[in-house]
Amino acid sequence: MVDHTKMRNVRGMKTLYQITHAGAGRERVGYGNMVTLHVTAMLQETEKVFWNTRTSGQRAFRYKAGYGGVVKGWDNGAMGMKVGETRVLLIPPDEGYGKKGFGAWGVPPSSTLVYTLECVAIEKGAMPTAPTTQLKGLPAMIMIGIALMAMFFLTPMGHEIILYSETHVKAIVMWVLLLATPVGVFIWWGQMIMEQRRFRKQLKDR
């Protein structure tokens, strides 16, 4: 049985884990990785094994980490594993199959689960980090856009573009585009240059 005294909480969760065999290498299971594991899953109350990938006809299980393709306790509890590492997870009902259980595999409602995971392989997926992590780069992109915009409008051409903007509406739209993406600088630069040329032509024709 699981020795609770040697187990630690998975970060931010009720699920507990214990590393029973250390892995090797630098690669670790992370969000978006394709992970191949050998899995032994049993009910804590009865010690009944309801899934074992090492039994005849079975093979190591492959899934995309962090995408909810497996129960929550497992998905989060496997994060950080190295190839060759073995972990035991103690998963409470609300991070397992919940109040409904999983009748097809003989898991009763509100069951505490014990998973033994052995990491066989880690492959880089399409998204190495979670979307919430990727969004952290958004403020930096906005700051870059603001900096480029400020540098541009300090130039003589920038002053002329502001002066020759025909309406307040265009000026507002220009600022919104520039804040949204640095590419907006070049889009509006081209448009305002054309407007400036038309304005100069009108002055010559008078």
Secondary structure, DSSP 8 states (H G I E B T S, - for coil): ---GGG-EE-TTSS-EEEEEE--EEEEE--TT-EEEEEEEEEETTT--EEEETTSTT---EEEETTSSSS-HHHHHHTTT-EET-EEEEEE-GGGTTTTT-BGGGTB-TT--EEEEEEEEEEE--S-SS-HHHHGGGHHHHHHHHHHHHHHHHTSHHHHHHHHH---HHHHHHHHHHHHH-THHHHHHHHHHHHHHHHHHHHHHH-
